[in-house]
């Protein structure tokens, strides 16, 4: 029974100090009766009044011994006897360390009668909303230079924000255990995360600096991130909860230029079309950014990972970077980019921008593209789109990035595309026959394997050959017919023999015996 564990109190009105002492005695008595260890701390020194742990052997939870965890918590206790009260006060000087303790920090409020007899209890976990209140209050004090926290208070509405419980042995234990939760380890991890990240949702660091605008339209280009800002007198602030205080780290000591990231207004669609009406357009989704009209200069920036489009009152400006350098892109990105550039390369293409479901603006591209290897665009586009087609027919995926240089150097993949897909391949195969062969024509099966962009395929073609009139022992290819393409096989030779058997062909053109010239 509760009356057997409560301390004896006089039936008279207590002073605030006596009320606090009565509350502490009551907490110890209830904790002891409910098999909890409540270790006391020096008041106003460490921020907590009690460190509470379970007493005795932990219950059998069905978990292995090395996985069992016991719950514990830090408690700051407040006792009040106000009849119509709803809140209690705490000194910031004690609540700062209490809030930042590694384990659960619980504010426990005892509502007592004026003579110290118990009424109700309330527990407020200092987490989530309540942790935000404490951290913001500390930030506000620091921003104002109010470093003597012993003169500052923070209040808590225990009736609306606290969880009510009966002042009994089971009531106290159940309230504390519920506040900590079923997974104490997860609670501690979440609290540490919140201590690091709360208040930084909008920005962690903000800065201010001076710069000079030297030409018309430059401010808009800076706003859109098209031109860096040569910053001077850079000052950086830690901006927790939007309340800045000077940043004292060394992260920005060497920064001489700042580049802005403009706010996005959404995703627009850009399509690039060539002069041939039946050509497939290249379609991209781009991030759209708008510059304030008052800044002058460019009015919008459309930014894709492979190109930018700057919209000005006089027209549009299309730019790409690192197309033919060391940039690594997966196959699908290369195909879309090269198709789009090929459409615009000769100055006869058209660029369309869709602002919404029904709003589209089209812009003719009257100037030829400038840059290295422009003349290679159609050939590279045809090769990579052909390789894309073979990869899909083989039922595999090319998801790895590669550079244009790697594509140019991959002669095996180029040969596969030419033999399997080109109506008139640019090369031919030629063989010298040592044994006497009757007839002017031969049929053979050529097979091989190749890879590019993380996709590896095996393929075979039927090769039609004719005897050369000028060299009777030499046969040259005149036609290639695609037979098969699949994901790379383990035994290439067995695959070639099987393809020849299926065609009823005895001439097998082994790739190891063919020399490329």
Secondary structure, 3 states (H helix, E strand, C coil): CHHHHCCCCCCCCCCHHHHHHHHHHHHHHHHHHCCEEEEECCCCCCCCCEEEEECCCCCCCCCCHHHCCCCEEEEEEEEECCCCCCEEEEEHHHHHHHHCCCCCEEEEEEEECCCCCEEEEEEEECCCHHHHHHHHHHHHHHHCCCCCHHHCEEEEEHHHHCEEEECCHHHHHHHHHHHHCCCHHHHHHHHHHHHHHCCCCCCCEEEEEECCCCCCCHHHHHHCCCCCEECEEEEEEECHHHCCEECCCCCCCCCCEECCCCCEEEEEEEEEECCCCCCCCEEEEEEEEECCHHHCCCCEEEECCCEEEEEECCEEEEEECCCCCCCCECHHHHHHHHHHHHHHCCCCCEEEEECCCCCEEEEECCCCCCCCCHHHHHHHHHHHHHHHHHHHHHCCCCCCCECHHHHHHCHHHHHHHHHHHCCCCCCCCEEECCCCCCCCEEEEEEEEEEEECCEEEEEEEEEEEEEECCEEEEEEEEEEEEEEEEECCCCHHHHHHHHHHHHCCCEEECHHHCCCC
